[in-house]
Each structure stands twice: as C-alpha cells, then as structure tokens.
Amino acid sequence: MDAIVIAGGIPRPEDPLYPYSHGNSKALIDVAGKPMVQWVLDALGGAKQVDHIIIVGLSAKNELTCKKPLHYVSNQGRMLSNIVAGVNKSLELNKKTKYVLVVSSDIPSLKPEMVDWLVNTCMETKDDLYYGVCPKDVMEARFPSSKRTYTHLKGMDVCGADINLTHVRMTTEHLDVWESLIGSRKSPLKQASIIGLDTFFQVFTRSITLDDLVTKICSRIGIKGRAIVWPYAEPCMDIDKPNQLELLREDLAKQQEQAAAKPKRTVKRTVKKTTTSKSAASKAAPKPVRKTSSRPKKDIVAEAKAKLKVDK
C-alpha cells in the first residue's frame, strides 16, 4: 500500500508556528534534531505494509531520506487537491491500487508498528473510508499536557487521527462535501453542521454515539465508512501550537537519549582449538602394539639352545 504524506502547508505570519518555520514549510520545522516530516518518513519506511511514499508539497532538494522509494509531487495549493494529486501519482505507479494511506507531516511520534496496525485493522473489511479517532483517556495518559480539541459524544470524548486510509475512488466522488469537511477539520461542530442540523444538535448535546455519527455521515455522503478507534495516542498527536511542538521535541529527545543509553548486545564467539599440547597428545595417542609369535614357547627355547652350541 502507498502512503501519501501531505507536507504542503506553509505557516503565515498570523500562524502560531510561524516563528519556528521562518517562512518555510511546516513539515521542515526541527523536532529533536530532525525535520518534523523526517520522523514520519522513518515510521512509514519501517512499516511492513507500506510500499511507496509520495510526498506532496516538498521536493528532492529538501534532502529527506527513507528506506522505501520516495516520490515527490508539487504543492497543489489546497489540501484536497494535494490528496487527489497524491492518489493520481499512486495510480501512476500501480494502476491496480485500491487503497492508500493519507498521512499528515506533523505527527512525528508515529511508529512503524502503528502504521502496520492501522492497515491490518482496516483491511478486515472493505469500506470506502476509514477515519481514526483517539479516546481522550488514551491521549491524556500518553500526552497529559497536549491540549487537544475533543469531540464530545455520548459515552466518550475523541480527537481525530492524522493518518487515515481511503479507497482511491474517494478522490473522484463527493469532492464538494469533502472540501467543506477538510476545511473545517479542526472544528467538529462545523463538520457536523455540514452533515446536517440534526447531527449538529446531537453532537452539541452529546446525545449521539460514535457509531451513530459514522452512520449518519456515511449516509449523507453516500459511502461506506468505518471509525477506527486507536489504542495509541501518537498517530493523533499533531503539532498545531507551540506548546505541542515543545512537548514533542522533549518527548522525542528523551526517546533518543534512552535509545543511546541502552547497552549494545555483544555476541560471544567460541573458537575451537585445533592444536593440543604434547602431553595431551601423548595421552590421546594409542600405545603401540607388540607383535607376538604364534609358535609354542618350548620350540623357541630349544632353538635358542641349539644356536648357542653352534656358536661355541
């Protein structure tokens, strides 16, 4: 499966992350010694379920590295257009492509095993769109000071994931609705109002469950969708504010220190001795065997006496 990394966003002067980006792409902001997006590429490159990685919004001159083949697509200006361009590139690489991962460049704590978990979990069914959410208790346990925005549903509070899986046909159908949903992705209530006033009211009053919300949204758009409830917080921990940037800088720096402090495993090699000492050799060597005659002893004695008489 191919992964499309959306990395075209450039913070404007009014953006809280502008002082960190200096007019460059948000994806290139330094996090614990590496560009933010490089952490994401490391995770995708280590995932068994990822074949190719398509970066939208950057180029080869940014000198990014990855264990998997990298392909670059120029920034199309809008997020939906960037996703469409990424899907088209994936289809260019393989016309039989059915599903792709859509990944934000600002989730640097993502890990390879989490990517594989998502793909394996989603492919248990054949839906059009898989949208991940993280329960508040999972997020707060891992990142207690993250200050994430939550959607308050009946029975649980959730925030959205920044790595999701979609069928390629989703980029050619319902584009107007998708444009509106993506544009209001940071406001769950605005998204609900786009789907319908009744849904807006139910989300606002916390009278709708996650499953019912998914059913309503899918019915409105005309697709088969499924909510993926993450047991991990990292895929849902994006960087939108300075405190979140500093939080992940500290977290990933600590991980690097712990990895460096782990003792390296040494493999003991046993060398077999091919030479032995003289004493050992003499002990090990077989004793020579004396040859004995088969003639009777009395015949031998008589012969010896006769020989003595002749000599005299």
C-alpha positions as CSV (number, residue, x, y, z in Angstrom):
1,M,0.0,0.0,0.0
2,D,1.3,3.5,-0.8
3,A,1.4,6.3,1.7
4,I,0.7,10.0,0.7
5,V,2.3,12.5,3.0
6,I,0.7,15.9,2.9
7,A,3.5,18.4,3.5
8,G,2.5,21.5,1.6
9,G,1.4,23.8,4.4
10,I,3.4,27.0,5.0
11,P,2.6,28.9,8.2
12,R,1.6,32.5,7.6
13,P,2.7,35.4,9.9
14,E,-0.5,35.1,11.9
15,D,0.0,31.4,12.5
16,P,1.4,30.5,16.0
17,L,4.1,28.3,14.4
18,Y,5.4,31.0,12.0
19,P,8.3,32.0,14.3
20,Y,9.5,28.3,14.1
21,S,9.2,27.9,10.3
22,H,10.7,31.2,9.2
23,G,8.5,31.2,6.1
24,N,9.4,27.6,5.1
25,S,7.2,24.5,5.1
26,K,5.8,23.5,8.4
27,A,7.0,20.0,7.7
28,L,10.6,21.1,7.9
29,I,10.4,22.6,11.4
30,D,13.1,21.0,13.5
31,V,12.0,18.4,16.1
32,A,14.7,16.9,18.2
33,G,17.4,17.3,15.5
34,K,15.4,16.2,12.5
35,P,12.7,17.9,10.3
36,M,9.2,17.1,11.5
37,V,8.4,15.2,8.4
38,Q,11.6,13.0,8.6
39,W,10.2,11.4,11.7
40,V,7.0,10.5,9.8
41,L,9.1,9.1,6.9
42,D,11.1,7.0,9.3
43,A,7.9,5.4,10.6
44,L,6.5,4.8,7.2
45,G,9.8,3.5,5.9
46,G,9.9,0.9,8.7
47,A,6.3,-0.3,8.2
48,K,5.9,-3.6,6.6
49,Q,2.6,-2.7,4.9
50,V,4.0,0.4,3.1
51,D,5.4,0.1,-0.5
52,H,5.9,3.6,-1.9
53,I,5.8,7.0,-0.2
54,I,4.5,10.1,-2.0
55,I,5.4,13.5,-0.5
56,V,3.1,16.3,-1.7
57,G,4.5,19.8,-1.2
58,L,8.2,19.2,-0.9
59,S,11.0,18.2,-3.4
60,A,14.2,16.2,-3.5
61,K,16.2,19.3,-2.7
62,N,15.0,19.0,0.9
63,E,17.3,16.0,1.2
64,L,14.9,13.8,3.1
65,T,15.7,10.1,3.4
66,C,13.6,6.9,3.6
67,K,14.0,3.1,3.5
68,K,11.1,3.0,1.0
69,P,11.1,4.6,-2.5
70,L,10.2,8.3,-2.3
71,H,8.2,10.2,-4.9
72,Y,7.6,13.9,-4.9
73,V,4.5,15.9,-6.1
74,S,4.4,19.7,-6.1
75,N,2.0,21.6,-3.8
76,Q,-1.4,22.0,-5.4
77,G,-2.5,24.8,-3.1
78,R,-5.4,23.1,-1.2
79,M,-5.4,20.0,0.9
80,L,-8.0,18.2,-1.1
81,S,-6.1,19.0,-4.3
82,N,-2.9,17.7,-2.7
83,I,-4.7,14.4,-1.7
84,V,-6.0,14.0,-5.3
85,A,-2.6,14.6,-6.8
86,G,-1.1,12.1,-4.4
87,V,-3.7,9.4,-5.3
88,N,-3.1,10.1,-9.0
89,K,0.6,9.5,-8.5
90,S,-0.1,6.3,-6.7
91,L,-2.2,5.1,-9.6
92,E,0.5,6.1,-12.0
93,L,2.9,3.8,-10.1
94,N,0.4,1.0,-10.0
95,K,-2.9,1.1,-11.9
96,K,-4.3,-1.7,-9.6
97,T,-4.0,0.4,-6.5
98,K,-7.2,0.4,-4.4
99,Y,-6.4,1.9,-1.1
100,V,-3.9,4.5,0.1
101,L,-2.8,5.9,3.4
102,V,-3.2,9.7,3.8
103,V,-0.7,10.9,6.4
104,S,-0.1,14.4,7.8
105,S,3.5,15.5,8.1
106,D,3.1,16.8,11.6
107,I,2.8,13.6,13.7
108,P,6.5,12.9,14.4
109,S,5.9,10.4,17.2
110,L,4.3,7.9,14.8
111,K,5.9,4.5,14.9
112,P,6.2,1.7,12.2
113,E,4.1,-0.8,14.2
114,M,1.3,1.7,14.5
115,V,1.1,2.1,10.7
116,D,1.0,-1.7,10.3
117,W,-1.7,-2.0,12.9
118,L,-3.9,0.5,11.1
119,V,-3.5,-1.2,7.7
120,N,-4.2,-4.6,9.2
121,T,-7.2,-3.4,11.2
122,C,-8.8,-1.5,8.3
123,M,-8.3,-4.4,5.8
124,E,-10.5,-6.6,7.9
125,T,-13.4,-5.0,6.0
126,K,-13.8,-3.4,2.5
127,D,-15.1,0.1,3.2
128,D,-14.6,3.3,1.3
129,L,-13.1,5.4,4.1
130,Y,-11.5,4.6,7.5
131,Y,-11.3,7.5,9.8
132,G,-9.3,7.2,13.0
133,V,-10.2,8.7,16.4
134,C,-8.4,8.6,19.7
135,P,-10.3,8.5,23.0
136,K,-9.5,11.3,25.5
137,D,-8.3,8.9,28.2
138,V,-5.7,7.3,25.8
139,M,-4.5,10.7,24.7
140,E,-4.3,12.1,28.2
141,A,-2.5,9.1,29.5
142,R,0.3,9.5,26.9
143,F,0.3,13.3,26.5
144,P,-1.4,14.8,29.5
145,S,-0.4,18.4,28.5
146,S,-1.3,18.1,24.8
147,K,-4.4,20.4,25.0
148,R,-6.1,18.6,22.1
149,T,-9.6,19.6,20.9
150,Y,-12.1,16.8,21.5
151,T,-15.5,16.0,20.1
152,H,-17.9,15.2,22.9
153,L,-20.0,12.2,22.0
154,K,-22.3,10.1,24.1
155,G,-20.1,7.8,26.2
156,M,-16.8,9.1,25.0
157,D,-14.7,12.1,24.0
158,V,-12.5,11.7,21.0
159,C,-10.0,13.6,18.8
160,G,-9.2,12.9,15.2
161,A,-6.2,11.0,13.8
162,D,-3.8,12.4,11.3
163,I,-3.2,9.2,9.4
164,N,-6.2,7.6,7.7
165,L,-7.0,5.1,5.0
166,T,-9.2,5.6,1.9
167,H,-10.2,3.9,-1.3
168,V,-8.8,5.7,-4.3
169,R,-12.3,6.4,-5.7
170,M,-13.0,8.8,-2.8
171,T,-10.9,11.4,-4.6
172,T,-13.2,11.5,-7.6
173,E,-16.6,11.4,-5.9
174,H,-18.2,13.9,-3.4
175,L,-15.4,16.4,-3.8
176,D,-17.7,19.4,-2.8
177,V,-18.6,17.8,0.5
178,W,-15.0,16.7,1.2
179,E,-13.8,20.2,0.5
180,S,-16.1,21.5,3.2
181,L,-15.2,18.8,5.7
182,I,-11.5,19.2,5.3
183,G,-11.8,23.0,5.5
184,S,-13.5,22.7,8.9
185,R,-11.5,19.6,10.1
186,K,-10.4,21.5,13.3
187,S,-13.9,22.2,14.3
188,P,-16.1,19.0,14.9
189,L,-19.2,21.2,15.4
190,K,-18.7,22.8,12.0
191,Q,-18.3,19.4,10.4
192,A,-21.5,18.2,12.0
193,S,-23.4,21.2,10.8
194,I,-22.3,20.5,7.2
195,I,-23.7,17.0,7.5
196,G,-27.0,18.3,8.8
197,L,-28.5,20.5,11.6
198,D,-29.9,17.4,13.4
199,T,-26.4,15.9,13.6
200,F,-25.0,19.3,14.7
201,F,-27.6,19.4,17.5
202,Q,-26.8,15.8,18.6
203,V,-23.1,16.4,18.7
204,F,-23.6,19.7,20.6
205,T,-25.8,18.0,23.2
206,R,-23.7,14.9,23.3
207,S,-26.6,12.7,22.5
208,I,-25.1,10.7,19.6
209,T,-22.7,7.8,19.8
210,L,-19.6,7.4,17.6
211,D,-21.2,4.5,15.6
212,D,-24.4,6.5,15.1
213,L,-22.4,9.6,14.0
214,V,-20.5,7.5,11.5
215,T,-23.7,6.0,10.1
216,K,-25.2,9.5,9.6
217,I,-22.2,10.9,7.9
218,C,-21.8,8.0,5.6
219,S,-25.5,8.1,4.7
220,R,-25.2,11.8,3.9
221,I,-22.2,11.5,1.7
222,G,-23.2,8.1,0.2
223,I,-20.3,6.0,1.2
224,K,-19.4,3.0,3.4
225,G,-17.2,4.3,6.2
226,R,-15.8,2.9,9.4
227,A,-14.4,4.6,12.5
228,I,-11.1,3.2,13.8
229,V,-10.6,3.7,17.5
230,W,-6.9,4.0,18.1
231,P,-5.3,2.3,21.2
232,Y,-2.3,4.6,20.6
233,A,-2.1,8.4,21.0
234,E,0.9,9.1,18.8
235,P,-1.0,9.0,15.4
236,C,-3.4,11.6,16.8
237,M,-0.8,13.9,18.4
238,D,-0.2,16.5,15.7
239,I,1.6,19.8,16.1
240,D,-0.6,22.9,15.6
241,K,0.6,25.1,18.5
242,P,4.0,26.0,20.1
243,N,3.3,24.0,23.3
244,Q,2.6,20.9,21.2
245,L,5.8,21.4,19.3
246,E,7.8,21.8,22.5
247,L,6.1,18.8,24.0
248,L,7.1,16.5,21.2
249,R,10.6,18.0,21.0
250,E,11.1,17.0,24.6
251,D,9.4,13.6,24.2
252,L,11.4,12.5,21.1
253,A,14.7,13.9,22.5
254,K,14.1,11.7,25.6
255,Q,13.4,8.7,23.4
256,Q,16.7,9.3,21.6
257,E,18.6,9.5,24.9
258,Q,17.1,6.3,26.1
259,A,18.0,4.5,22.9
260,A,21.6,5.8,23.1
261,A,21.9,4.7,26.7
262,K,20.9,1.1,26.0
263,P,24.0,-1.2,26.1
264,K,24.8,-2.8,22.8
265,R,24.4,-6.6,22.8
266,T,27.6,-8.4,22.1
267,V,27.8,-11.9,20.6
268,K,30.3,-14.2,22.2
269,R,32.1,-16.3,19.7
270,T,33.7,-19.7,20.7
271,V,36.9,-20.6,18.9
272,K,37.6,-24.3,18.8
273,K,41.3,-25.2,19.4
274,T,42.9,-27.1,16.6
275,T,46.2,-27.8,18.3
276,T,46.9,-29.7,21.5
277,S,49.9,-29.9,23.9
278,K,52.4,-32.7,23.7
279,S,51.3,-34.2,27.0
280,A,47.7,-34.2,25.9
281,A,48.7,-35.6,22.5
282,S,50.7,-38.4,24.2
283,K,47.7,-39.3,26.4
284,A,45.4,-39.3,23.4
285,A,47.8,-41.3,21.1
286,P,47.2,-45.0,21.1
287,K,50.0,-47.2,22.5
288,P,52.0,-49.3,20.0
289,V,51.0,-53.0,19.9
290,R,53.9,-55.6,20.1
291,K,53.8,-58.4,17.6
292,T,53.8,-61.9,19.1
293,S,54.6,-65.2,17.5
294,S,52.0,-67.9,17.2
295,R,54.7,-70.7,17.7
296,P,54.7,-72.7,21.1
297,K,57.1,-71.3,23.8
298,K,59.1,-74.7,24.2
299,D,60.1,-74.8,20.5
300,I,61.5,-71.3,20.7
301,V,63.6,-72.2,23.8
302,A,65.0,-75.4,22.1
303,E,66.0,-73.4,19.0
304,A,67.9,-70.9,21.1
305,K,69.9,-73.6,22.9
306,A,70.9,-75.2,19.7
307,K,72.2,-71.9,18.4
308,L,74.4,-71.4,21.4
309,K,76.1,-74.8,20.9
310,V,76.9,-74.0,17.3
311,D,78.5,-70.6,18.3
312,K,80.8,-72.4,20.8
